Amino acid sequence: MSDLSDELLLTAYRAGDAAAFETLLERYRGPLFNVVLRSVRDRGPAEEIYQDVWMRVIERCDDFRGDAKFSTWLYTIARHLCVDHQRKMRFRRHASLDQLQAGSGQTLADRAPNPGPSTEALAMGGVLRDRIASAVEGLPDEQREVFLLRHLQGLAFNEIAQVVGVPANTVKSRMRYALERLQRTLRDWEEHDEL
């Protein structure tokens, strides 16, 4: 079954083939969870949203018309649930800087960038990777979303446009702004390290 397209697997699932659904679930387990986790930035809610995405697929599989690829439809569902979560979180109080974060065992203060070693030392031990991840997390939501769908999931600009519901040129602009902002942030850190 693993050689069937996503769309054929969904059709088979609609016809009652549970193994087809399990194949889809396995195919998107890592990529989908990564997108959700990077969007909401907290493992607990990410796991709940991930489950909700698949529940929506089950509930709405008959709504899939095939106008877009299954992956585009799936990421669109995930995006909507992540946006809903972020809206709800805006109305909640912010966590304190010394509160332990679920899953990481770190506080927000621990995750804040601090001046430190040279660029060579940063490359050692994954510090550079952490700074890049922090820079990506610092992007505005719309830019981060496009950046992650493009670089983590490898979606084309047209597919991203369908997922987020904006024209492809808007997606390209958001990507350009995201890249410029990331370059600026990383350059600032590098200059700060040289001082």
ZANU-957636 format. One line per field, with one value per residue: x, y, z of N, C-alpha, C in turn; chain; residue in one letter. Coordinates in steps of 0.02 Angstrom, whole numbers, plus 50000, padded with zeros to 5 digits. Example, Ala and Ser with C-alpha at 12.3 -4.5 7.8 and 13.67 -1.06 7.14 Angstrom:
nc1 <- [50660_50642] .
nc2 <- [49716_49888] .
nc3 <- [50390_50354] .
cac1 <- [50615_50684] .
cac2 <- [49775_49947] .
cac3 <- [50390_50357] .
cc1 <- [50660_50645] .
cc2 <- [49835_50002] .
cc3 <- [50390_50394] .
unit <- [A_A] .
code <- [A_S] .
***
This chain:
nc1 <- [50040_50104_50152_50050_49966_49930_49801_49736_49746_49664_49542_49529_49519_49398_49316_49318_49437_49541_49678_49730_49712_49798_49919_49926_49931_50053_50139_50133_50163_50287_50321_50200_50179_50295_50275_50162_50212_50316_50241_50155_50242_50248_50251_50145_50015_50040_50036_49901_49838_49889_49824_49694_49696_49699_49578_49492_49519_49466_49331_49298_49332_49252_49229_49340_49384_49479_49529_49646_49808_49816_49906_49913_49782_49783_49885_49824_49714_49786_49849_49741_49694_49807_49813_49692_49723_49829_49761_49677_49774_49824_49740_49766_49863_50037_50173_50284_50457_50535_50466_50456_50463_50353_50409_50540_50610_50671_50680_50597_50687_50807_50809_50827_50929_51103_51248_51401_51514_51635_51606_51658_51656_51521_51472_51511_51445_51309_51258_51245_51144_51039_51027_50986_50863_50800_50799_50713_50597_50573_50522_50386_50221_50158_50267_50351_50273_50265_50402_50432_50345_50400_50539_50547_50447_50455_50365_50299_50289_50161_50085_50097_50031_49900_49880_49890_49802_49823_49881_50009_50114_50111_50151_50282_50335_50324_50414_50533_50545_50555_50678_50764_50750_50796_50930_50974_50955_51042_51162_51173_51190_51311_51396_51385_51446_51576_51618] .
nc2 <- [49940_50057_50113_50179_50330_50475_50520_50409_50323_50390_50378_50239_50224_50290_50197_50102_50041_50021_50004_50084_50211_50203_50196_50324_50398_50355_50398_50538_50563_50613_50733_50812_50826_50897_51020_51067_51072_51165_51274_51300_51289_51217_51064_50990_51055_51041_50904_50880_50957_50894_50768_50815_50860_50739_50687_50777_50746_50618_50646_50731_50672_50641_50764_50798_50843_50831_50941_50998_50937_50798_50820_50959_50989_50926_50998_51121_51102_51079_51202_51290_51242_51269_51408_51440_51395_51482_51604_51584_51575_51704_51770_51722_51725_51764_51651_51645_51697_51608_51490_51317_51243_51135_50975_51017_51049_51166_51340_51491_51594_51523_51489_51607_51703_51724_51827_51760_51633_51632_51629_51509_51430_51430_51353_51230_51099_51125_51252_51351_51295_51303_51441_51474_51408_51482_51607_51580_51552_51679_51746_51838_51769_51740_51743_51645_51532_51514_51499_51379_51285_51285_51255_51148_51057_51058_51110_51180_51352_51380_51278_51310_51431_51387_51318_51419_51512_51628_51733_51667_51757_51834_51739_51719_51846_51847_51746_51803_51914_51844_51777_51886_51942_51838_51832_51958_51949_51842_51896_52006_51937_51875_51987_52038_51937_51954_52066] .
nc3 <- [50000_50023_49908_49846_49796_49898_49879_49824_49932_50024_49959_49964_50103_50126_50070_50165_50202_50326_50339_50240_50291_50400_50333_50276_50395_50448_50348_50358_50489_50553_50473_50480_50619_50653_50587_50657_50789_50777_50746_50857_50963_51082_51157_51219_51183_51045_51022_51050_50951_50837_50848_50835_50703_50630_50671_50611_50478_50472_50502_50397_50277_50168_50115_50043_49886_49790_49723_49759_49811_49926_50030_50035_50075_50200_50270_50269_50353_50471_50485_50507_50630_50710_50700_50763_50892_50925_50928_51038_51136_51143_51226_51348_51498_51494_51513_51653_51656_51726_51731_51704_51544_51457_51413_51374_51488_51514_51559_51502_51512_51506_51373_51308_51200_51234_51252_51199_51157_51018_50838_50788_50902_50925_50820_50862_50961_50939_50966_50870_50793_50885_50895_50766_50764_50864_50802_50695_50768_50811_50705_50627_50636_50509_50420_50476_50462_50321_50294_50365_50303_50176_50194_50287_50249_50113_50022_49872_49816_49763_49820_49955_49953_49932_50051_50151_50105_50026_49889_49777_49754_49870_49962_49917_49944_50084_50113_50067_50153_50273_50256_50244_50370_50453_50410_50453_50592_50626_50582_50668_50790_50764_50749_50877_50949_50909_50975] .
cac1 <- [50000_50146_50168_49991_49965_49890_49731_49708_49740_49605_49485_49523_49494_49326_49282_49318_49503_49576_49751_49747_49718_49860_49975_49928_49952_50125_50174_50135_50174_50342_50316_50143_50191_50347_50244_50119_50254_50351_50192_50129_50302_50239_50238_50078_49964_50055_50010_49828_49820_49905_49769_49634_49702_49679_49506_49459_49526_49417_49264_49285_49363_49206_49231_49398_49361_49535_49548_49716_49838_49797_49952_49892_49721_49803_49920_49775_49678_49833_49860_49681_49693_49861_49792_49641_49759_49866_49712_49656_49830_49833_49697_49790_49921_50101_50210_50340_50521_50566_50422_50482_50424_50337_50448_50610_50643_50705_50637_50601_50750_50861_50807_50844_50999_51148_51312_51444_51575_51646_51569_51685_51631_51449_51460_51523_51396_51240_51236_51223_51078_50991_51017_50946_50795_50774_50786_50653_50541_50562_50489_50314_50185_50147_50332_50375_50231_50288_50471_50431_50315_50446_50603_50539_50403_50473_50308_50309_50254_50090_50053_50094_49978_49836_49875_49879_49746_49843_49912_50079_50160_50113_50194_50352_50354_50334_50477_50589_50550_50580_50749_50800_50749_50841_50999_50988_50961_51103_51218_51177_51220_51382_51431_51386_51496_51643_51635] .
cac2 <- [50000_50117_50143_50214_50402_50496_50526_50341_50297_50420_50346_50172_50232_50306_50134_50058_50010_50053_50001_50141_50268_50193_50213_50398_50420_50341_50440_50608_50568_50659_50799_50850_50844_50949_51084_51089_51088_51228_51328_51316_51293_51184_50995_50968_51076_51015_50835_50884_50983_50840_50721_50848_50861_50674_50680_50815_50708_50564_50675_50767_50640_50644_50832_50806_50838_50820_51003_51007_50875_50780_50853_51029_50988_50907_51054_51175_51085_51090_51274_51320_51224_51305_51478_51443_51388_51544_51655_51571_51588_51776_51794_51694_51758_51738_51614_51682_51678_51553_51431_51263_51230_51064_50937_51036_51055_51231_51399_51538_51631_51480_51487_51673_51705_51762_51837_51705_51614_51653_51592_51441_51394_51422_51297_51169_51084_51140_51318_51385_51267_51332_51511_51476_51391_51540_51659_51559_51562_51751_51774_51847_51706_51728_51728_51581_51480_51504_51473_51309_51243_51282_51223_51084_51012_51059_51127_51232_51414_51374_51235_51349_51481_51353_51302_51478_51549_51692_51723_51642_51814_51852_51687_51734_51905_51828_51708_51851_51951_51797_51765_51948_51950_51788_51854_52015_51925_51803_51943_52043_51893_51866_52048_52043_51889_51979_52121] .
cac3 <- [50000_50031_49843_49821_49809_49955_49858_49818_50000_50054_49926_49993_50171_50122_50053_50223_50211_50383_50327_50198_50336_50439_50288_50275_50461_50453_50298_50380_50562_50569_50442_50505_50689_50654_50569_50712_50846_50764_50744_50924_51005_51146_51140_51242_51134_50978_51019_51046_50884_50790_50851_50808_50630_50603_50683_50558_50416_50476_50499_50334_50218_50112_50088_50000_49817_49745_49689_49778_49835_49994_50077_50041_50115_50268_50301_50278_50415_50526_50491_50538_50701_50742_50705_50816_50956_50938_50946_51106_51181_51150_51280_51411_51527_51473_51563_51682_51627_51763_51729_51662_51484_51449_51364_51367_51553_51517_51569_51447_51520_51482_51300_51281_51176_51275_51219_51219_51121_50949_50787_50785_50961_50917_50775_50901_51013_50921_50987_50810_50775_50932_50877_50705_50785_50900_50752_50659_50813_50819_50645_50633_50622_50437_50388_50502_50433_50252_50297_50386_50251_50120_50209_50322_50212_50042_49980_49822_49834_49746_49870_50017_49942_49943_50122_50193_50077_49999_49823_49777_49760_49941_49993_49899_49982_50154_50116_50059_50216_50325_50245_50261_50443_50480_50396_50496_50661_50634_50574_50731_50840_50746_50765_50950_50973_50892_51020] .
cc1 <- [50042_50163_50108_49996_49921_49816_49698_49700_49677_49542_49474_49497_49419_49285_49285_49385_49542_49651_49773_49756_49782_49921_49982_49954_50028_50165_50183_50150_50227_50332_50259_50155_50243_50318_50201_50161_50290_50303_50171_50184_50294_50214_50167_50023_49977_50028_49934_49805_49832_49848_49705_49636_49676_49605_49467_49463_49474_49347_49247_49314_49317_49204_49290_49377_49418_49555_49622_49744_49815_49842_49934_49829_49738_49837_49874_49735_49723_49843_49802_49679_49748_49843_49740_49675_49795_49819_49690_49712_49843_49793_49718_49850_49984_50135_50267_50405_50553_50521_50451_50434_50414_50382_50522_50647_50681_50654_50642_50666_50810_50865_50824_50916_51041_51214_51360_51503_51578_51606_51593_51658_51556_51433_51469_51465_51324_51215_51210_51154_51023_50976_50974_50873_50762_50756_50722_50591_50524_50530_50415_50278_50179_50212_50358_50338_50255_50358_50471_50400_50361_50508_50598_50500_50417_50415_50327_50269_50180_50052_50045_50038_49910_49826_49856_49824_49762_49874_49985_50128_50165_50157_50267_50377_50368_50399_50537_50599_50577_50655_50790_50804_50796_50914_51019_50999_51025_51165_51228_51209_51294_51423_51437_51439_51567_51666_51670] .
cc2 <- [50063_50149_50180_50288_50417_50496_50457_50309_50325_50389_50276_50175_50246_50244_50083_50024_50047_50054_50060_50203_50263_50210_50289_50426_50411_50386_50511_50617_50620_50728_50842_50872_50899_51017_51111_51111_51154_51287_51348_51319_51263_51113_50972_50989_51049_50944_50835_50906_50929_50788_50750_50851_50795_50661_50718_50778_50652_50592_50704_50735_50641_50713_50842_50792_50824_50881_51018_50939_50861_50816_50926_51034_50974_50966_51115_51164_51101_51165_51307_51304_51260_51379_51486_51439_51453_51601_51646_51589_51663_51805_51766_51732_51724_51702_51657_51656_51619_51491_51379_51251_51155_51032_50954_51039_51120_51285_51443_51577_51589_51481_51554_51673_51747_51772_51783_51695_51640_51610_51520_51399_51382_51362_51230_51160_51105_51208_51357_51361_51297_51405_51518_51459_51449_51597_51643_51569_51635_51784_51787_51783_51691_51710_51660_51523_51463_51473_51399_51263_51234_51240_51157_51034_51010_51076_51183_51294_51411_51331_51273_51401_51449_51339_51363_51524_51619_51680_51701_51699_51838_51802_51702_51796_51888_51788_51755_51890_51907_51787_51827_51957_51900_51808_51910_51992_51887_51847_51983_52001_51884_51928_52057_51997_51914_52034_52098] .
cc3 <- [50000_49964_49813_49838_49869_49938_49851_49887_50034_50024_49955_50065_50171_50106_50109_50238_50266_50373_50284_50241_50377_50397_50283_50340_50469_50407_50322_50454_50579_50538_50470_50577_50694_50637_50626_50771_50836_50761_50814_50977_51074_51133_51160_51194_51064_50970_51013_50977_50831_50789_50821_50731_50601_50616_50629_50491_50415_50466_50430_50272_50157_50079_50040_49928_49768_49705_49701_49799_49906_50044_50088_50085_50188_50303_50311_50342_50474_50538_50527_50613_50740_50751_50760_50885_50973_50957_51018_51155_51191_51208_51348_51435_51502_51530_51591_51653_51663_51767_51682_51603_51476_51397_51362_51433_51561_51533_51508_51452_51496_51406_51268_51258_51223_51239_51243_51173_51049_50901_50783_50843_50956_50873_50811_50950_50999_50941_50926_50789_50821_50916_50814_50723_50822_50852_50713_50703_50821_50759_50660_50609_50548_50401_50411_50469_50362_50252_50314_50334_50192_50137_50247_50281_50138_49996_49931_49843_49818_49796_49936_50011_49954_50017_50163_50166_50054_49930_49829_49784_49833_49979_49979_49937_50055_50162_50111_50124_50272_50317_50263_50337_50477_50470_50443_50569_50672_50626_50638_50786_50827_50764_50841_50979_50961_50940_51082] .
unit <- [A_A_A_A_A_A_A_A_A_A_A_A_A_A_A_A_A_A_A_A_A_A_A_A_A_A_A_A_A_A_A_A_A_A_A_A_A_A_A_A_A_A_A_A_A_A_A_A_A_A_A_A_A_A_A_A_A_A_A_A_A_A_A_A_A_A_A_A_A_A_A_A_A_A_A_A_A_A_A_A_A_A_A_A_A_A_A_A_A_A_A_A_A_A_A_A_A_A_A_A_A_A_A_A_A_A_A_A_A_A_A_A_A_A_A_A_A_A_A_A_A_A_A_A_A_A_A_A_A_A_A_A_A_A_A_A_A_A_A_A_A_A_A_A_A_A_A_A_A_A_A_A_A_A_A_A_A_A_A_A_A_A_A_A_A_A_A_A_A_A_A_A_A_A_A_A_A_A_A_A_A_A_A_A_A_A_A_A_A_A_A_A_A_A_A] .
code <- [M_S_D_L_S_D_E_L_L_L_T_A_Y_R_A_G_D_A_A_A_F_E_T_L_L_E_R_Y_R_G_P_L_F_N_V_V_L_R_S_V_R_D_R_G_P_A_E_E_I_Y_Q_D_V_W_M_R_V_I_E_R_C_D_D_F_R_G_D_A_K_F_S_T_W_L_Y_T_I_A_R_H_L_C_V_D_H_Q_R_K_M_R_F_R_R_H_A_S_L_D_Q_L_Q_A_G_S_G_Q_T_L_A_D_R_A_P_N_P_G_P_S_T_E_A_L_A_M_G_G_V_L_R_D_R_I_A_S_A_V_E_G_L_P_D_E_Q_R_E_V_F_L_L_R_H_L_Q_G_L_A_F_N_E_I_A_Q_V_V_G_V_P_A_N_T_V_K_S_R_M_R_Y_A_L_E_R_L_Q_R_T_L_R_D_W_E_E_H_D_E_L] .
***
